[in-house]
Amino acid sequence: MIPGARGTKVETTFNSEAGGPGNDQPTAVATFPDGSAVIAGFFEQTATFGNFVLTARGERDAFIARIDRGGAFTFAHQIGGRGDDVAFGVAALADGSAAVTGRFRGEAQASGTTTDLTLAAAGGEADDDVFVIRYGSRGEITSGARAGGPAPDGGLGVAALGDGSIAVTGFFAGTARFGAGPEAVELVSAGGTDVFLARYNRRIALEQAVATGGAGDDEGTATSALADGTMLVAGRFAETATFGAGEAGETAVTAQGLQDGFIARHDPVNFRLVEVRPEGLSFVRVPGTGQNPNHVGSSIAASNDGSSWVAGSFQGELLLQDDPRDPARRVALTASGNQDAYLAHVLPDGTVDRARQIGDQVGAATGQGVAALPDGGAVVTGTFKGAATFAAGVTLTASGGSDMFLARYRPTARWSLPCGVAARAWARTAARAWPSCRMTRRSW
């Protein structure tokens, strides 16, 4: 068995109280070449991001915020209305802009540095639809769109493509309309919710949209692009789902648990299915309970060498890779407590070469977002309650409720923290910009 390494060093950790008095969570993170980053998620009541204070218009509002390489917030904006609005995916584009996706209920207003954008759901004030919005480097809204139909729909992941366009994945139910005018595409679910994969140009005008699914509830939770343009989609499916229906590569997969994870590869030109690997992220039963635990593959990020990082959450035992002919290739993790976060590295040929978990017996953790770094490493973000062990001797205790974490990993099997002045400066400045930040400086 390839072990889940336990040598991770945590660079910076920050908690929900830094946002405000409510339940505030990051759901996605993306990095720019200059070392700055953009994060997205949701907040309740009032949240503070450095010098920026946001007040929710309804139950929860989505947020997008940018942090410079010194850890200071350069902008923070909200997307929301009277309903429940959440951002689930964010992408950093080469021109310094950022794209964010999520779901909004009824009517929502997206705020920008100079102008706002109003969105209205197709099914009225009780309906959830997809939003896709592009922000410039100074936080100005450059373009945006909604997608969906009268049933609940949501955007869960977004990726930047080499030509400046973006790919978005998520879920839809019933009939959902993507785009507007003669270029619009209507997708019809095979039952429950289905996965969608859509491409938008720089102006957030639809170029293409396809669907995958079956009779159960299926979702695309994250997407990323390899260097050759091949699209990766991670997500989860229930019962039996058909990938690439009607194509030469049509593949039907059956879940072994309540929901199983998948990684699919799509051609960048027409989004045709190249390959799907349900065995790459699947379940086994919790020993002795007879129950099928849930698994969530929340985020995927492609590295420059064609490999990818996958982050998510699991209960019980998570079987990432199994080869009966070679037991040494088996990669499995067992949750420390009720639920653990995980981070896995997938080689270009689909092999999982290493994986680790984040959790503790007295807590619960979720892996929400992951971003690949130029050096081959990764930054992962998520939440934890109670306590979370990131490495041997490195355990953090939540200050109350659900706390956030942000961790950076070196691209080696030892999972060690890259040392250096830049890392130390980022942590110190982040603490000043967000006073409730807490840091561990082991092995700087």
C-alpha positions in Angstrom: 0.0 0.0 0.0 1.2 3.5 -0.7 0.8 5.3 2.6 -0.9 8.6 3.2 2.1 10.7 4.2 1.9 12.5 7.5 4.8 15.0 7.1 2.8 18.0 6.0 3.8 21.4 7.5 1.1 24.0 7.6 2.0 27.5 6.4 -1.0 29.6 7.5 -4.4 28.9 9.1 -7.2 31.4 9.6 -10.6 31.0 11.2 -14.2 32.0 10.5 -14.3 34.5 13.3 -11.9 36.6 11.2 -14.7 36.9 8.7 -17.4 37.8 11.1 -19.8 36.5 13.8 -21.6 34.1 11.4 -20.7 30.9 9.7 -18.2 32.0 7.0 -16.4 29.5 4.8 -14.0 29.5 1.8 -14.9 27.0 -0.9 -12.2 27.7 -3.5 -8.8 29.2 -4.0 -6.7 30.0 -7.1 -3.3 31.5 -7.5 -1.7 34.0 -9.9 1.9 33.8 -11.2 2.9 36.8 -9.1 2.1 34.9 -5.9 -1.2 36.6 -5.2 -4.4 34.6 -4.8 -8.1 34.8 -5.1 -10.6 33.0 -2.8 -14.3 32.5 -2.9 -17.0 31.2 -0.6 -19.9 32.5 1.5 -20.5 34.4 4.7 -23.4 35.2 7.0 -24.2 38.6 8.7 -21.1 40.7 8.4 -17.6 39.7 7.3 -14.4 41.6 7.3 -11.6 41.1 4.8 -8.8 43.4 5.8 -10.2 47.0 5.2 -13.3 45.6 3.4 -16.5 45.0 5.3 -19.3 43.1 3.7 -22.9 42.8 5.0 -25.1 39.9 3.8 -28.3 40.9 2.1 -30.0 37.6 3.0 -29.4 34.3 4.6 -25.9 33.9 3.1 -24.1 35.8 0.5 -21.3 34.7 -1.8 -17.9 36.5 -1.7 -14.9 36.8 -3.9 -11.7 38.4 -2.5 -8.2 38.9 -3.8 -5.0 38.8 -1.6 -1.7 40.1 -2.8 1.5 38.1 -2.2 2.1 40.0 1.0 -1.2 38.7 2.4 -3.2 42.0 2.2 -6.7 42.1 0.7 -6.9 44.2 -2.5 -10.6 43.8 -3.0 -13.6 41.9 -1.6 -17.1 41.8 -3.2 -20.3 40.0 -2.5 -23.0 38.3 -4.7 -26.4 37.9 -3.1 -29.9 38.9 -2.5 -32.6 38.0 0.0 -32.1 34.2 -0.5 -29.2 31.8 0.0 -26.3 32.5 -2.3 -22.9 30.7 -2.4 -19.8 30.8 -4.5 -18.2 27.3 -5.0 -15.5 27.8 -7.7 -13.0 30.5 -8.6 -10.3 30.6 -11.3 -7.3 32.9 -11.9 -6.8 34.0 -15.5 -3.6 35.0 -17.2 -4.6 38.6 -17.7 -5.0 39.1 -13.9 -8.8 38.7 -14.0 -10.7 36.1 -12.0 -13.9 34.1 -12.7 -16.3 32.9 -10.0 -19.2 30.5 -10.2 -21.9 29.3 -7.7 -25.6 29.4 -7.2 -28.0 32.2 -6.3 -31.7 32.1 -5.3 -34.4 34.3 -6.8 -32.6 37.6 -7.5 -29.1 38.5 -6.6 -26.9 41.5 -7.0 -23.2 41.0 -7.8 -21.1 44.0 -6.5 -18.0 45.2 -8.2 -15.5 48.1 -7.7 -17.2 50.3 -10.3 -20.5 48.6 -11.3 -23.0 46.0 -10.1 -24.7 43.2 -12.0 -28.3 42.0 -11.3 -29.2 38.3 -11.9 -32.7 36.8 -11.9 -33.4 33.0 -11.6 -35.6 31.4 -14.3 -37.9 29.8 -11.8 -38.6 32.9 -9.6 -37.7 33.8 -6.1 -37.6 30.2 -4.8 -35.4 28.9 -7.6 -31.6 28.3 -7.6 -29.7 29.1 -10.8 -26.0 29.2 -11.8 -24.0 32.4 -11.9 -20.7 32.9 -13.8 -19.0 36.3 -13.3 -15.7 37.7 -14.4 -13.9 40.3 -12.3 -11.0 42.4 -13.4 -7.7 42.7 -11.5 -9.1 45.7 -9.5 -12.3 44.0 -8.6 -14.4 45.5 -11.4 -17.1 43.3 -13.0 -16.3 42.9 -16.7 -19.0 40.4 -17.7 -21.4 37.8 -16.2 -24.2 35.4 -17.0 -26.8 33.1 -15.4 -27.8 29.6 -16.5 -30.5 27.1 -15.5 -34.1 26.4 -15.6 -37.1 26.2 -13.2 -35.5 23.4 -11.1 -32.5 23.9 -8.8 -29.1 24.4 -10.6 -25.7 25.4 -9.4 -22.1 26.1 -10.6 -19.5 24.2 -8.5 -16.2 24.6 -10.4 -14.5 26.8 -12.9 -11.2 26.7 -14.7 -9.2 29.1 -16.8 -8.3 28.0 -20.4 -5.3 29.0 -22.4 -7.2 31.2 -24.8 -8.8 33.3 -22.1 -12.0 31.4 -22.1 -13.3 29.5 -19.0 -14.9 26.1 -18.4 -17.6 25.7 -15.7 -19.1 22.6 -14.2 -21.8 21.9 -11.7 -25.3 20.3 -11.7 -28.7 20.9 -13.1 -32.2 19.3 -12.9 -35.0 18.9 -15.4 -34.3 21.3 -18.4 -31.7 24.0 -18.1 -30.8 26.7 -20.6 -27.2 27.9 -21.0 -26.4 31.0 -23.0 -28.7 33.4 -24.7 -30.1 34.0 -28.2 -29.4 31.7 -31.1 -26.2 30.3 -29.3 -28.2 29.0 -26.4 -28.1 25.3 -25.5 -30.8 23.4 -23.6 -29.7 20.4 -21.6 -32.2 17.8 -20.3 -31.4 15.7 -17.2 -31.5 11.9 -17.4 -33.0 11.9 -13.9 -32.2 13.6 -10.6 -29.5 16.1 -11.1 -26.9 15.7 -13.9 -23.4 17.0 -14.5 -22.9 19.9 -16.9 -19.7 21.1 -18.5 -19.9 24.5 -20.3 -17.3 26.8 -21.9 -17.7 30.6 -22.0 -15.5 33.1 -23.9 -13.9 36.2 -22.4 -17.2 38.0 -22.5 -18.9 35.1 -20.7 -20.9 34.2 -23.8 -21.6 30.5 -24.1 -19.5 28.5 -26.6 -20.5 25.0 -25.7 -22.4 22.9 -23.1 -22.7 19.1 -22.6 -24.3 16.9 -19.9 -23.5 13.6 -18.2 -25.6 11.6 -15.7 -28.1 8.9 -14.9 -31.2 8.3 -12.8 -29.5 9.3 -9.5 -28.0 12.6 -8.4 -24.8 13.5 -10.2 -22.6 16.6 -9.9 -19.5 18.0 -11.4 -17.7 19.6 -8.5 -14.5 20.9 -10.1 -12.8 21.3 -13.4 -9.3 22.0 -14.6 -7.3 22.1 -17.8 -4.0 20.2 -18.6 -1.2 21.8 -20.6 -2.5 20.3 -23.9 -6.0 21.7 -23.2 -7.6 18.4 -22.1 -10.4 19.1 -19.7 -10.5 17.3 -16.3 -13.8 17.1 -14.4 -14.1 15.8 -10.9 -17.4 15.1 -9.2 -19.7 12.5 -7.7 -22.4 10.2 -9.0 -25.1 7.9 -7.6 -26.5 4.6 -8.9 -25.5 4.3 -12.5 -24.3 7.2 -14.6 -23.5 7.3 -18.4 -20.5 9.4 -19.4 -20.2 10.4 -23.1 -23.7 9.2 -24.1 -23.9 8.6 -27.8 -20.2 9.0 -28.3 -17.6 6.4 -29.3 -16.2 6.4 -25.7 -19.6 6.1 -24.0 -19.1 4.6 -20.6 -21.6 3.5 -17.9 -20.3 3.4 -14.3 -22.1 2.1 -11.2 -21.5 3.5 -7.7 -20.4 1.2 -4.9 -21.6 3.5 -2.2 -24.3 6.1 -1.8 -22.3 8.3 -4.0 -18.9 7.7 -5.7 -16.4 10.1 -7.0 -15.1 10.2 -10.6 -12.5 11.9 -12.7 -13.3 12.4 -16.4 -11.1 13.7 -19.2 -12.7 15.6 -22.1 -11.4 16.7 -25.5 -10.9 20.5 -25.4 -12.4 21.1 -28.8 -15.8 19.4 -28.6 -15.9 18.2 -25.0 -16.2 14.6 -26.1 -15.3 12.1 -23.4 -11.8 10.8 -23.6 -11.8 8.7 -20.4 -13.6 8.3 -17.1 -12.1 6.7 -14.0 -14.7 5.9 -11.3 -12.2 3.6 -9.6 -9.9 6.6 -9.1 -12.1 8.0 -6.4 -14.5 5.4 -4.8 -15.7 4.0 -1.5 -15.5 1.0 0.6 -17.9 0.3 3.5 -17.2 1.5 7.0 -15.8 -1.7 8.7 -18.3 -3.3 11.0 -21.1 -0.9 10.3 -22.6 -2.1 7.0 -23.1 1.6 5.9 -22.0 3.2 2.7 -20.3 6.5 3.7 -20.4 9.6 1.6 -17.4 11.0 -0.3 -17.1 14.5 -1.8 -14.5 15.3 -4.5 -14.6 19.0 -4.1 -11.8 20.4 -6.2 -9.2 19.4 -8.9 -6.2 21.4 -10.2 -3.9 20.6 -13.1 -0.1 21.0 -12.8 2.3 22.0 -15.5 3.6 18.5 -15.9 0.2 17.0 -16.7 -0.5 15.6 -13.2 -3.3 16.9 -11.0 -4.2 17.5 -7.4 -7.6 16.5 -6.0 -9.0 17.6 -2.7 -12.2 16.6 -1.0 -13.7 15.0 2.1 -14.7 11.4 3.1 -16.2 9.3 5.8 -15.1 5.8 6.8 -12.5 4.4 4.4 -11.6 6.1 1.1 -10.2 3.8 -1.6 -8.4 6.0 -4.1 -6.7 3.3 -6.1 -6.7 -0.5 -6.1 -4.9 -3.0 -8.3 -5.5 -6.7 -7.3 -2.5 -7.7 -9.4 -0.2 -5.3 -7.4 -1.1 -4.7 -3.8 1.7 -2.1 -3.5 -0.4 0.2 -5.8 -3.3 0.3 -3.4 -4.0 3.8 -2.0 -6.5 4.0 0.8 -7.2 6.3 3.7 -9.2 5.8 6.9 -11.0 8.7 8.5 -9.7 9.7 11.9 -13.1 10.9 13.1 -16.5 11.6 11.6 -15.1 13.1 8.5 -11.7 13.9 7.2 -10.3 16.1 4.3 -8.0 14.5 1.8 -5.4 15.6 -0.8 -4.3 13.3 -3.5 -1.8 13.6 -6.4 -2.7 12.0 -9.7 0.0 11.3 -12.4 -0.7 12.0 -16.1 -1.5 8.3 -16.6 -4.2 8.4 -13.9 -2.1 6.7 -11.2 -2.5 8.0 -7.7 1.1 8.2 -6.4 0.4 9.7 -3.0 -2.4 10.9 -0.7 -2.9 12.2 2.8 -5.7 13.1 5.1 -6.5 16.0 7.4 -8.5 15.3 10.4 -8.7 14.3 14.1 -10.7 11.9 16.3 -12.5 14.8 18.0 -13.2 16.8 14.9 -14.5 16.9 11.3 -12.7 18.4 8.3 -13.6 19.2 4.7 -11.3 19.9 1.8 -12.9 22.6 -0.3 -10.5 24.0 -2.8 -7.0 23.2 -4.3 -4.7 25.2 -6.6 -1.6 23.9 -8.3 1.6 26.0 -7.9 4.3 26.6 -10.5 6.8 24.5 -8.6 4.5 21.4 -8.7 3.2 21.8 -5.2 -0.3 22.8 -4.1 -2.4 25.1 -1.9 -5.5 23.6 -0.3 -8.2 25.3 1.7 -11.1 24.0 3.7 -12.8 24.0 7.1 -12.5 22.0 10.3 -14.4 21.7 13.6 -13.0 20.7 16.9 -9.4 19.8 16.0 -7.5 18.8 12.8 -4.1 17.0 12.5 -2.2 18.2 9.5 1.0 16.2 10.3 2.7 14.4 13.1 2.9 17.0 15.9 0.9 19.6 14.0 -2.7 19.7 15.4 -4.8 22.8 15.3 -7.8 23.4 17.5 -10.8 25.4 16.2 -11.6 28.5 18.2 -15.3 27.8 17.9 -17.8 26.7 15.2 -16.3 26.0 11.8 -12.8 27.3 11.3 -10.9 27.8 8.0 -7.5 26.5 7.0 -5.1 27.2 4.2 -2.1 24.9 3.7 0.7 24.9 1.2 2.5 21.6 0.2 5.9 20.9 -1.4 5.7 18.6 -4.5 7.3 15.6 -2.8 6.1 12.5 -1.2 7.3 13.9 2.2 4.7 16.6 2.0 6.9 19.2 3.6 6.4 22.9 3.7 8.6 24.9 1.4 10.8 27.2 3.5 12.0 30.7 2.7 11.5 34.4 3.3 8.5 34.7 1.0 6.5 32.1 3.0 7.4 33.8 6.3 6.5 37.2 5.0 3.2 36.0 3.7 2.2 34.6 7.0 3.3 37.6 9.0 1.5 40.1 6.7 -1.6 37.9 6.6 -1.8 38.1 10.4 -1.7 41.9 10.3 -4.2 42.1 7.5 -6.6 39.7 9.3 -5.8 39.9 13.0 -7.5 36.6 13.9 -5.1 34.7 11.7 -3.2 32.0 13.6 0.0 30.5 12.3 2.3 27.5 13.0 6.0 28.1 12.2 7.3 24.7 12.7 10.2 24.0 10.4 10.4 27.4 8.7 
